[in-house]
Amino acid sequence: MVIESERIECDTASFGRSVALILLLALALRLLLFFLTLNYQPRYDENRYLELAGSLAAGEGFKTGDQLSARPPLYPFFLCGIQKLFGEGLVPIRLVQIFLSLIIVWAAMVLGRRVGGSRTGVWTGLIIAVYPEFVAFPILAFSENLYVPLLITALALLVSPTGNVSYRSLIVAGFMLGLSALSRSIAVPITLFSAAGMFVAGIRRDRFPLFRVALLLAVVFLVIAPWTIRNYRVLGSFILIDSHSAITLYTGNNPYIPDWYAEGPTTRRTVPEGEEFWREKLPSPGIGTEENRQALLRGLTIQYWKEHPGMAVRKSALKLARFIGGGDTGIRQVFTPKKRQAVLPPWLVLLNVFTVFVSILAFTGTVVASVTNRAWKSNGKELLAAFLLANLIIHVFVFAIARHRVPILPVLFVFSVRVLLSRRFVWSAFRKRAIGWALVACLWGFGILSLFVRS
């Protein structure tokens, strides 16, 4: 017992030193890029968030144009708080986001350690510290800078080496998931899927987890509730978080721009900027309120699926390919801000190949963890598998651009590192399972094809 206790303490101390060194490396790389990109100017959705933050800072309320719930509220309030504390300008925002990005590295290391031990945690953290997408993202004014740290920290709290999550961890994780939903409303269905994974895990361990799952969801919706009440008071209708989700759904599924969000910006048509685009293209009745606009857009999406099932399936396959293989999140926008090149530069091609390789390894590891109960340490596998599945399904049915994959990359890294560190076990697990090899072959084929889909 004494020897075992000393070994655990030594392992903990070594892991702590690794965390400190990797965080220093991550900070150095992000600060280096910060100084190299001082002249970068915001684009597209970044300007929308900054506009909302400016409206809040000026005392004009949470609105953009005539819309009062166009975006989830937390990130604009976050930007407004930075402006109030440190003054206007992009420099304070980027510096704060750089330190927030270190939370992603730390939380992913903790998650990796709880899933597969210290080596998994260390390698996961090292990859995220140097991975170009995570290095570049703090330069951009996107809500993922707040959403991803909250989400990955919540996942780390919900995964326990012993399989037992304390009530305190559940409450804190629920609070963080609620805040992540107020950063990006997509966190709501992802949380529901993840809670289902927790429920399945509890049943498999002979514990009825209904109370724990209910407690987690109760905390999540208690955090969201004040903003929902605000929406009802301001708009006179029920909007859980924001009214932009229906526009997002229709953007990825509509006859006017059938391929832009699936095939990339090299297609013949370009998406016009500004919400007036939707008012011009949509029928005028029912556009009066944000709730009616949501209902109309959802109805048009369903109509599109019914009238064009073949095109809908094709677009879904293309969106999934972009979600897996498009590796230019952030970095291309930062380094080539003027005009997208017709041919990807070699370093970006290599990054895309690496991303596909990681995705294939990660999904292979998820399958291995799901089909076997042997010694491969994979606590929380049901929760994390549900988390990955939720992201894939949502982006296949809604739309997928490369930056929307950023939240799942830490989990992909955890599983892919675990596969590489458990090569012999993975081989033995698949050796007598033809379906496993067939799945891996399909993943490789689809991954290679995804490299030819522009992001």
Secondary structure, DSSP 8 states (H G I E B T S, - for coil): -HHHHHHHHHHHHHHHHHHHHHHHHHHHHHHHHHHHTTT----THHHHHHHHHHHHHTTS-S-BTTBSSSS-SHHHHHHHHHHHHH-SSHHHHHHHHHHHHHHHHHHHHHHHHHHH-HHHHHHHHHHHHH-HHHHHGGGS--THHHHHHHHHHHHHHH--TTS---HHHHHHHHHHHHHHHHH-TTHHHHHHHHHHHHHHHHHHTT---HHHHHHHHHHHHHHHHHHHHHHHHHHSS--SS-SHHHHHHHHHS-SSSSSHHHH-TTSS-----STHHHHHHS-STT-SSHHHHHHHHHHHHHHHHHH-HHHHHHHHHHHHHHHHH---TTHHHHHS-S---SS--HHHHHHHHHHHHHHHHHHHHHHHHHH--SS---TTHHHHHHHHHHHHHHHHHS---GGGGGGGHHHHHHHHHHHHHTHHHHHHHHHT-HHHHHHHHHHHHHHHHHTTS--
